[in-house]
Amino acid sequence: MEQPKYNQFKAMFAITKGSLHSIFRSPSAVIFSIVFPLVFILVFGFIGENGGISLDVALNKDADTTNPVYQSLKNISSINFVNENDSLIKEDLEKGNITAIINIKKNIASNPAYIIELKSSEAVNQQNIQVLESILKDVIGSYNQKHFAQPQSIAAINNNIVKIPGRVYRRIDFILPGQLGFSLLSAGVFGVAFMFFNLRQQLVLKRFFATPIRRTYIVLGEAVSRVIFQMMTAIIIIGLGAYAFKFTLVHGFETFLEIMLLSFIALIVFMGFGFVVSSVAKNESTIPPFANMFTLPQFLLAGTFFPISVFPKWLQYFCNILPLTHFNNAMRNISFEGASFISCWRDVGALLIWGIIIYAVAIKVFRWE
């Protein structure tokens, strides 16, 4: 009687099921993939937008800078003049990162000497605009009191504040993509490295070899379990951010699906680093140092906790090479800017190039025993 043909896919799914079960029972997997990112999201989410008064403003390129009002504003610690090109200023204004663009121009009439015009955005907190107006009035009033004996004013504020359309850019819109990337990178590198190292050490792979299942399906079975777990983690992180802290998903469910696709690609790439680490590590204690060589620079330099723009120019070139940087950039563009997955082809392409390179290395160094 002819024996039924061995089903490779059925065996692979059995491995996936067993591996997934072990992941859920692993405290380290749950902590690094879910707990740590959620703690960061909760902390930054509850911080909100409160704190000391500090207003970022921009000066219109045609503004008069010789007047005493501008000179006084420059010396106020709570006013920070942003020096960027016009397109970046417009983008920041639409996001609410800049309170207003200030234009100071000479008045044709003699009194007041200058007219101050403000251009703001619907995304800007109305309270910040009121604070800015109050500061301007105090500056004007102080100057008038010192220099004019009669009812005369150095400047007047135009009450018709021009507002452009904008979308509120919350702290969570920056933090959550970084924390999702943190979760995916941690799981891809540490999770895969420890998993395959332990499978070799505990001779599990050797037992698999005694069965008819092919090596490719062994790897796929373990990898699929990791992907399923991390995609579930991504859903939890995005869901909490969206419903608890109003994380922006511009096009709703469509944006969510594009983020999940991006997360899937990034996870596959990051898992390649894990395969390399699991192969080069001689024992379990050497896995963390090797894994941190891949993860720590990315956690610090890839825009996870703060913008890359805070670093010196020479360091930014290195930051922009890192795969996690490309994930964070694409994630923020898709979620807040409303960019499509296809329009982020540069960042997605960079991730895929990293994937090709790292898996070429992984195939070279990967050890079964």
Contacts in CASP RR format, 6 or more apart in sequence:
PFRMAT RR
TARGET T0000
AUTHOR 0000-0000-0000
METHOD contacts of the structure
MODEL  1
MEQPKYNQFKAMFAITKGSLHSIFRSPSAVIFSIVFPLVFILVFGFIGEN
GGISLDVALNKDADTTNPVYQSLKNISSINFVNENDSLIKEDLEKGNITA
IINIKKNIASNPAYIIELKSSEAVNQQNIQVLESILKDVIGSYNQKHFAQ
PQSIAAINNNIVKIPGRVYRRIDFILPGQLGFSLLSAGVFGVAFMFFNLR
QQLVLKRFFATPIRRTYIVLGEAVSRVIFQMMTAIIIIGLGAYAFKFTLV
HGFETFLEIMLLSFIALIVFMGFGFVVSSVAKNESTIPPFANMFTLPQFL
LAGTFFPISVFPKWLQYFCNILPLTHFNNAMRNISFEGASFISCWRDVGA
LLIWGIIIYAVAIKVFRWE
6 212 0 8 1.000
6 213 0 8 1.000
8 213 0 8 1.000
8 214 0 8 1.000
8 217 0 8 1.000
9 217 0 8 1.000
11 211 0 8 1.000
11 212 0 8 1.000
11 213 0 8 1.000
11 217 0 8 1.000
12 213 0 8 1.000
12 217 0 8 1.000
12 218 0 8 1.000
12 220 0 8 1.000
12 221 0 8 1.000
12 224 0 8 1.000
13 221 0 8 1.000
15 208 0 8 1.000
15 213 0 8 1.000
15 217 0 8 1.000
15 218 0 8 1.000
15 221 0 8 1.000
15 222 0 8 1.000
15 225 0 8 1.000
16 221 0 8 1.000
16 222 0 8 1.000
16 224 0 8 1.000
16 225 0 8 1.000
16 228 0 8 1.000
17 225 0 8 1.000
18 225 0 8 1.000
19 195 0 8 1.000
19 221 0 8 1.000
19 222 0 8 1.000
19 225 0 8 1.000
19 226 0 8 1.000
20 225 0 8 1.000
20 228 0 8 1.000
20 229 0 8 1.000
23 29 0 8 1.000
23 225 0 8 1.000
23 226 0 8 1.000
23 229 0 8 1.000
24 30 0 8 1.000
24 229 0 8 1.000
28 190 0 8 1.000
28 194 0 8 1.000
29 187 0 8 1.000
29 191 0 8 1.000
29 229 0 8 1.000
32 183 0 8 1.000
32 186 0 8 1.000
32 187 0 8 1.000
32 190 0 8 1.000
32 191 0 8 1.000
33 183 0 8 1.000
33 186 0 8 1.000
33 187 0 8 1.000
33 229 0 8 1.000
33 230 0 8 1.000
33 233 0 8 1.000
34 183 0 8 1.000
34 233 0 8 1.000
34 236 0 8 1.000
34 237 0 8 1.000
36 182 0 8 1.000
36 183 0 8 1.000
36 186 0 8 1.000
37 179 0 8 1.000
37 180 0 8 1.000
37 182 0 8 1.000
37 183 0 8 1.000
37 233 0 8 1.000
37 237 0 8 1.000
38 179 0 8 1.000
38 236 0 8 1.000
38 237 0 8 1.000
38 240 0 8 1.000
40 175 0 8 1.000
40 179 0 8 1.000
40 182 0 8 1.000
41 172 0 8 1.000
41 175 0 8 1.000
41 176 0 8 1.000
41 179 0 8 1.000
41 237 0 8 1.000
41 240 0 8 1.000
41 241 0 8 1.000
41 245 0 8 1.000
44 171 0 8 1.000
44 172 0 8 1.000
44 175 0 8 1.000
45 171 0 8 1.000
45 172 0 8 1.000
45 175 0 8 1.000
45 245 0 8 1.000
47 171 0 8 1.000
48 170 0 8 1.000
48 171 0 8 1.000
49 125 0 8 1.000
49 170 0 8 1.000
49 171 0 8 1.000
53 78 0 8 1.000
53 131 0 8 1.000
54 78 0 8 1.000
54 80 0 8 1.000
55 78 0 8 1.000
55 79 0 8 1.000
55 80 0 8 1.000
55 99 0 8 1.000
55 128 0 8 1.000
55 131 0 8 1.000
55 132 0 8 1.000
55 135 0 8 1.000
56 80 0 8 1.000
56 82 0 8 1.000
56 92 0 8 1.000
56 97 0 8 1.000
56 98 0 8 1.000
56 99 0 8 1.000
57 79 0 8 1.000
57 80 0 8 1.000
57 81 0 8 1.000
57 82 0 8 1.000
57 98 0 8 1.000
57 99 0 8 1.000
57 100 0 8 1.000
57 101 0 8 1.000
57 102 0 8 1.000
57 132 0 8 1.000
58 81 0 8 1.000
58 82 0 8 1.000
58 84 0 8 1.000
58 89 0 8 1.000
58 92 0 8 1.000
58 93 0 8 1.000
58 98 0 8 1.000
58 100 0 8 1.000
58 101 0 8 1.000
58 102 0 8 1.000
59 65 0 8 1.000
59 70 0 8 1.000
59 81 0 8 1.000
59 101 0 8 1.000
59 102 0 8 1.000
59 103 0 8 1.000
59 104 0 8 1.000
60 101 0 8 1.000
60 102 0 8 1.000
60 103 0 8 1.000
60 104 0 8 1.000
60 117 0 8 1.000
60 119 0 8 1.000
61 86 0 8 1.000
62 103 0 8 1.000
62 105 0 8 1.000
63 70 0 8 1.000
63 102 0 8 1.000
63 103 0 8 1.000
63 104 0 8 1.000
63 105 0 8 1.000
64 70 0 8 1.000
64 104 0 8 1.000
64 105 0 8 1.000
64 106 0 8 1.000
64 114 0 8 1.000
65 104 0 8 1.000
67 104 0 8 1.000
67 106 0 8 1.000
67 113 0 8 1.000
67 114 0 8 1.000
67 154 0 8 1.000
67 155 0 8 1.000
68 143 0 8 1.000
68 154 0 8 1.000
69 104 0 8 1.000
69 114 0 8 1.000
69 116 0 8 1.000
69 136 0 8 1.000
69 139 0 8 1.000
69 140 0 8 1.000
69 143 0 8 1.000
69 154 0 8 1.000
69 155 0 8 1.000
70 104 0 8 1.000
72 139 0 8 1.000
72 142 0 8 1.000
72 143 0 8 1.000
73 79 0 8 1.000
73 81 0 8 1.000
73 102 0 8 1.000
73 135 0 8 1.000
73 136 0 8 1.000
73 139 0 8 1.000
74 81 0 8 1.000
76 135 0 8 1.000
76 139 0 8 1.000
78 135 0 8 1.000
79 132 0 8 1.000
79 135 0 8 1.000
82 89 0 8 1.000
82 92 0 8 1.000
82 98 0 8 1.000
84 92 0 8 1.000
89 98 0 8 1.000
89 101 0 8 1.000
90 164 0 8 1.000
92 98 0 8 1.000
93 100 0 8 1.000
93 101 0 8 1.000
93 119 0 8 1.000
93 120 0 8 1.000
93 121 0 8 1.000
93 123 0 8 1.000
93 124 0 8 1.000
93 164 0 8 1.000
93 166 0 8 1.000
94 121 0 8 1.000
94 123 0 8 1.000
94 164 0 8 1.000
94 165 0 8 1.000
94 166 0 8 1.000
94 167 0 8 1.000
95 121 0 8 1.000
95 123 0 8 1.000
95 166 0 8 1.000
95 167 0 8 1.000
95 168 0 8 1.000
95 169 0 8 1.000
95 336 0 8 1.000
96 121 0 8 1.000
96 123 0 8 1.000
96 124 0 8 1.000
96 125 0 8 1.000
96 166 0 8 1.000
96 168 0 8 1.000
96 169 0 8 1.000
97 169 0 8 1.000
98 121 0 8 1.000
98 124 0 8 1.000
99 120 0 8 1.000
99 124 0 8 1.000
99 128 0 8 1.000
99 129 0 8 1.000
99 132 0 8 1.000
100 118 0 8 1.000
100 119 0 8 1.000
100 120 0 8 1.000
100 124 0 8 1.000
100 129 0 8 1.000
100 132 0 8 1.000
100 161 0 8 1.000
101 118 0 8 1.000
101 119 0 8 1.000
101 120 0 8 1.000
102 116 0 8 1.000
102 117 0 8 1.000
102 118 0 8 1.000
103 116 0 8 1.000
103 117 0 8 1.000
103 118 0 8 1.000
103 119 0 8 1.000
104 114 0 8 1.000
104 115 0 8 1.000
104 116 0 8 1.000
104 117 0 8 1.000
104 155 0 8 1.000
105 114 0 8 1.000
105 115 0 8 1.000
105 117 0 8 1.000
106 113 0 8 1.000
106 114 0 8 1.000
106 115 0 8 1.000
107 113 0 8 1.000
107 114 0 8 1.000
107 115 0 8 1.000
107 156 0 8 1.000
111 152 0 8 1.000
111 153 0 8 1.000
112 152 0 8 1.000
112 153 0 8 1.000
112 154 0 8 1.000
112 155 0 8 1.000
112 156 0 8 1.000
113 153 0 8 1.000
113 154 0 8 1.000
113 155 0 8 1.000
114 154 0 8 1.000
114 155 0 8 1.000
114 156 0 8 1.000
115 155 0 8 1.000
115 156 0 8 1.000
115 158 0 8 1.000
116 136 0 8 1.000
116 155 0 8 1.000
116 156 0 8 1.000
116 157 0 8 1.000
116 158 0 8 1.000
117 158 0 8 1.000
117 162 0 8 1.000
118 129 0 8 1.000
118 132 0 8 1.000
118 133 0 8 1.000
118 157 0 8 1.000
118 158 0 8 1.000
118 161 0 8 1.000
118 162 0 8 1.000
119 161 0 8 1.000
119 162 0 8 1.000
119 163 0 8 1.000
119 164 0 8 1.000
120 129 0 8 1.000
120 161 0 8 1.000
120 162 0 8 1.000
120 163 0 8 1.000
120 164 0 8 1.000
121 163 0 8 1.000
121 164 0 8 1.000
121 165 0 8 1.000
121 166 0 8 1.000
122 163 0 8 1.000
122 164 0 8 1.000
122 165 0 8 1.000
122 166 0 8 1.000
123 166 0 8 1.000
123 167 0 8 1.000
123 168 0 8 1.000
123 169 0 8 1.000
129 161 0 8 1.000
133 157 0 8 1.000
136 157 0 8 1.000
137 157 0 8 1.000
140 153 0 8 1.000
140 154 0 8 1.000
140 155 0 8 1.000
140 156 0 8 1.000
140 157 0 8 1.000
141 153 0 8 1.000
143 154 0 8 1.000
144 152 0 8 1.000
144 153 0 8 1.000
144 154 0 8 1.000
147 154 0 8 1.000
148 154 0 8 1.000
167 248 0 8 1.000
167 250 0 8 1.000
167 336 0 8 1.000
169 248 0 8 1.000
169 336 0 8 1.000
170 245 0 8 1.000
170 246 0 8 1.000
170 247 0 8 1.000
170 248 0 8 1.000
172 241 0 8 1.000
172 245 0 8 1.000
172 246 0 8 1.000
172 247 0 8 1.000
173 247 0 8 1.000
173 248 0 8 1.000
173 332 0 8 1.000
173 335 0 8 1.000
173 336 0 8 1.000
174 307 0 8 1.000
174 332 0 8 1.000
175 305 0 8 1.000
176 237 0 8 1.000
176 238 0 8 1.000
176 241 0 8 1.000
176 245 0 8 1.000
176 247 0 8 1.000
176 335 0 8 1.000
177 327 0 8 1.000
177 328 0 8 1.000
177 331 0 8 1.000
177 332 0 8 1.000
177 335 0 8 1.000
178 303 0 8 1.000
178 304 0 8 1.000
178 305 0 8 1.000
178 328 0 8 1.000
178 331 0 8 1.000
179 237 0 8 1.000
179 304 0 8 1.000
180 234 0 8 1.000
180 237 0 8 1.000
180 238 0 8 1.000
180 263 0 8 1.000
180 331 0 8 1.000
181 263 0 8 1.000
181 266 0 8 1.000
181 304 0 8 1.000
181 324 0 8 1.000
181 327 0 8 1.000
181 328 0 8 1.000
181 331 0 8 1.000
182 299 0 8 1.000
182 304 0 8 1.000
183 230 0 8 1.000
183 233 0 8 1.000
183 234 0 8 1.000
183 237 0 8 1.000
184 230 0 8 1.000
184 234 0 8 1.000
184 263 0 8 1.000
184 266 0 8 1.000
184 267 0 8 1.000
184 270 0 8 1.000
184 327 0 8 1.000
185 270 0 8 1.000
185 295 0 8 1.000
185 298 0 8 1.000
185 299 0 8 1.000
185 324 0 8 1.000
186 295 0 8 1.000
187 226 0 8 1.000
187 229 0 8 1.000
187 230 0 8 1.000
187 233 0 8 1.000
187 267 0 8 1.000
187 270 0 8 1.000
188 226 0 8 1.000
188 230 0 8 1.000
188 267 0 8 1.000
188 270 0 8 1.000
188 271 0 8 1.000
188 272 0 8 1.000
188 273 0 8 1.000
188 274 0 8 1.000
189 270 0 8 1.000
189 271 0 8 1.000
189 273 0 8 1.000
189 274 0 8 1.000
189 277 0 8 1.000
189 291 0 8 1.000
189 294 0 8 1.000
189 295 0 8 1.000
190 274 0 8 1.000
190 287 0 8 1.000
190 288 0 8 1.000
190 291 0 8 1.000
190 295 0 8 1.000
191 226 0 8 1.000
191 274 0 8 1.000
192 223 0 8 1.000
192 226 0 8 1.000
192 271 0 8 1.000
192 272 0 8 1.000
192 273 0 8 1.000
192 274 0 8 1.000
192 275 0 8 1.000
192 277 0 8 1.000
192 278 0 8 1.000
193 274 0 8 1.000
193 275 0 8 1.000
193 277 0 8 1.000
193 278 0 8 1.000
193 281 0 8 1.000
193 287 0 8 1.000
193 290 0 8 1.000
193 291 0 8 1.000
194 278 0 8 1.000
194 284 0 8 1.000
194 287 0 8 1.000
195 222 0 8 1.000
195 226 0 8 1.000
195 278 0 8 1.000
196 222 0 8 1.000
196 274 0 8 1.000
196 275 0 8 1.000
196 278 0 8 1.000
196 279 0 8 1.000
197 278 0 8 1.000
197 281 0 8 1.000
197 284 0 8 1.000
197 287 0 8 1.000
198 204 0 8 1.000
198 284 0 8 1.000
199 205 0 8 1.000
199 222 0 8 1.000
200 278 0 8 1.000
200 367 0 8 1.000
200 368 0 8 1.000
200 369 0 8 1.000
201 284 0 8 1.000
205 218 0 8 1.000
205 368 0 8 1.000
205 369 0 8 1.000
206 369 0 8 1.000
208 218 0 8 1.000
209 215 0 8 1.000
209 368 0 8 1.000
215 368 0 8 1.000
223 271 0 8 1.000
226 267 0 8 1.000
226 271 0 8 1.000
227 264 0 8 1.000
227 267 0 8 1.000
227 268 0 8 1.000
230 263 0 8 1.000
230 267 0 8 1.000
231 260 0 8 1.000
231 263 0 8 1.000
231 264 0 8 1.000
231 267 0 8 1.000
234 259 0 8 1.000
234 260 0 8 1.000
234 263 0 8 1.000
235 260 0 8 1.000
238 247 0 8 1.000
238 249 0 8 1.000
238 256 0 8 1.000
238 259 0 8 1.000
239 247 0 8 1.000
241 247 0 8 1.000
242 249 0 8 1.000
247 335 0 8 1.000
248 335 0 8 1.000
248 336 0 8 1.000
249 255 0 8 1.000
249 256 0 8 1.000
249 259 0 8 1.000
249 335 0 8 1.000
250 335 0 8 1.000
250 336 0 8 1.000
250 337 0 8 1.000
250 338 0 8 1.000
251 338 0 8 1.000
255 334 0 8 1.000
255 335 0 8 1.000
255 338 0 8 1.000
258 334 0 8 1.000
258 340 0 8 1.000
258 341 0 8 1.000
259 331 0 8 1.000
259 334 0 8 1.000
259 335 0 8 1.000
261 341 0 8 1.000
262 327 0 8 1.000
262 330 0 8 1.000
262 331 0 8 1.000
262 334 0 8 1.000
262 341 0 8 1.000
262 344 0 8 1.000
262 348 0 8 1.000
265 348 0 8 1.000
265 351 0 8 1.000
265 352 0 8 1.000
266 323 0 8 1.000
266 324 0 8 1.000
266 327 0 8 1.000
266 351 0 8 1.000
268 355 0 8 1.000
269 323 0 8 1.000
269 351 0 8 1.000
269 352 0 8 1.000
269 354 0 8 1.000
269 355 0 8 1.000
269 358 0 8 1.000
270 323 0 8 1.000
272 355 0 8 1.000
272 358 0 8 1.000
272 359 0 8 1.000
272 362 0 8 1.000
273 291 0 8 1.000
273 294 0 8 1.000
273 358 0 8 1.000
274 291 0 8 1.000
274 294 0 8 1.000
274 362 0 8 1.000
275 359 0 8 1.000
275 362 0 8 1.000
275 366 0 8 1.000
276 358 0 8 1.000
276 361 0 8 1.000
276 362 0 8 1.000
276 365 0 8 1.000
276 366 0 8 1.000
277 287 0 8 1.000
277 290 0 8 1.000
277 291 0 8 1.000
277 294 0 8 1.000
278 287 0 8 1.000
278 366 0 8 1.000
279 362 0 8 1.000
279 365 0 8 1.000
279 366 0 8 1.000
279 367 0 8 1.000
280 290 0 8 1.000
280 365 0 8 1.000
281 287 0 8 1.000
281 290 0 8 1.000
297 322 0 8 1.000
298 304 0 8 1.000
298 322 0 8 1.000
298 323 0 8 1.000
298 324 0 8 1.000
298 325 0 8 1.000
299 305 0 8 1.000
299 324 0 8 1.000
301 308 0 8 1.000
301 311 0 8 1.000
301 315 0 8 1.000
301 318 0 8 1.000
301 319 0 8 1.000
301 322 0 8 1.000
301 325 0 8 1.000
302 308 0 8 1.000
302 319 0 8 1.000
302 322 0 8 1.000
302 324 0 8 1.000
302 325 0 8 1.000
302 327 0 8 1.000
302 328 0 8 1.000
303 319 0 8 1.000
303 324 0 8 1.000
303 325 0 8 1.000
303 328 0 8 1.000
304 324 0 8 1.000
304 328 0 8 1.000
308 316 0 8 1.000
308 319 0 8 1.000
308 320 0 8 1.000
308 325 0 8 1.000
309 316 0 8 1.000
311 319 0 8 1.000
319 325 0 8 1.000
323 350 0 8 1.000
323 351 0 8 1.000
323 354 0 8 1.000
323 355 0 8 1.000
326 346 0 8 1.000
326 347 0 8 1.000
326 348 0 8 1.000
326 349 0 8 1.000
326 350 0 8 1.000
326 351 0 8 1.000
326 354 0 8 1.000
327 347 0 8 1.000
327 351 0 8 1.000
329 344 0 8 1.000
329 347 0 8 1.000
330 339 0 8 1.000
330 344 0 8 1.000
330 347 0 8 1.000
330 348 0 8 1.000
330 351 0 8 1.000
333 339 0 8 1.000
333 343 0 8 1.000
333 344 0 8 1.000
333 347 0 8 1.000
334 340 0 8 1.000
334 341 0 8 1.000
334 344 0 8 1.000
341 348 0 8 1.000
END
